[in-house]
């Protein structure tokens, strides 16, 4: 999956489902989230886009 936020993009694997997440939300690992913002300072990112990619 290619995730873009704030002009930066990262590619991450999909590891599992997030049963508690809404259909339009992603639950990133802490290291993936940290590529965009400090997870200790920012609890949630908005205006994130994503698309499925092939390996």
C-alpha beads as a LAMMPS data file, in Angstrom:
LAMMPS data file: protein, C-alpha beads

55 atoms
54 bonds

1 atom types
1 bond types

-500.0 500.0 xlo xhi
-500.0 500.0 ylo yhi
-500.0 500.0 zlo zhi

Masses

1 110.0

Atoms # bond

1 1 1 0.000 0.000 0.000
2 1 1 1.274 3.467 -0.863
3 1 1 0.413 6.052 1.778
4 1 1 0.842 9.795 1.220
5 1 1 0.674 12.584 3.770
6 1 1 2.072 16.099 3.732
7 1 1 3.849 15.605 0.413
8 1 1 5.684 12.486 1.629
9 1 1 4.902 8.932 0.513
10 1 1 5.875 5.574 1.964
11 1 1 5.097 2.049 0.857
12 1 1 4.061 -0.412 3.558
13 1 1 2.865 -4.019 3.556
14 1 1 -0.616 -4.898 4.727
15 1 1 -0.165 -7.247 7.671
16 1 1 -3.642 -7.663 9.102
17 1 1 -7.131 -6.217 9.468
18 1 1 -8.159 -3.662 12.037
19 1 1 -11.628 -4.821 13.147
20 1 1 -12.108 -1.725 15.307
21 1 1 -11.192 0.706 12.505
22 1 1 -13.725 2.464 10.327
23 1 1 -13.667 1.520 6.629
24 1 1 -11.952 4.800 5.696
25 1 1 -9.199 4.606 8.351
26 1 1 -5.783 2.986 8.543
27 1 1 -3.961 1.686 11.603
28 1 1 -0.257 2.162 10.900
29 1 1 2.574 0.622 12.845
30 1 1 4.404 3.060 15.084
31 1 1 7.499 3.128 12.796
32 1 1 5.346 3.789 9.706
33 1 1 3.421 6.568 11.489
34 1 1 6.724 8.099 12.618
35 1 1 7.668 8.595 8.952
36 1 1 4.990 11.312 8.874
37 1 1 4.807 12.688 12.430
38 1 1 5.922 12.117 16.003
39 1 1 3.475 9.517 17.366
40 1 1 3.969 10.871 20.903
41 1 1 2.871 14.366 19.862
42 1 1 0.298 13.708 17.123
43 1 1 -2.388 11.100 17.889
44 1 1 -3.982 11.049 14.431
45 1 1 -3.268 12.244 10.910
46 1 1 -5.950 13.676 8.649
47 1 1 -5.955 14.237 4.877
48 1 1 -3.991 11.046 4.251
49 1 1 -4.358 9.328 0.894
50 1 1 -3.595 5.736 0.072
51 1 1 -3.745 3.298 -2.772
52 1 1 -3.153 -0.396 -3.195
53 1 1 0.001 -1.313 -5.075
54 1 1 1.439 -4.567 -6.321
55 1 1 4.779 -5.892 -5.176

Bonds

1 1 1 2
2 1 2 3
3 1 3 4
4 1 4 5
5 1 5 6
6 1 6 7
7 1 7 8
8 1 8 9
9 1 9 10
10 1 10 11
11 1 11 12
12 1 12 13
13 1 13 14
14 1 14 15
15 1 15 16
16 1 16 17
17 1 17 18
18 1 18 19
19 1 19 20
20 1 20 21
21 1 21 22
22 1 22 23
23 1 23 24
24 1 24 25
25 1 25 26
26 1 26 27
27 1 27 28
28 1 28 29
29 1 29 30
30 1 30 31
31 1 31 32
32 1 32 33
33 1 33 34
34 1 34 35
35 1 35 36
36 1 36 37
37 1 37 38
38 1 38 39
39 1 39 40
40 1 40 41
41 1 41 42
42 1 42 43
43 1 43 44
44 1 44 45
45 1 45 46
46 1 46 47
47 1 47 48
48 1 48 49
49 1 49 50
50 1 50 51
51 1 51 52
52 1 52 53
53 1 53 54
54 1 54 55
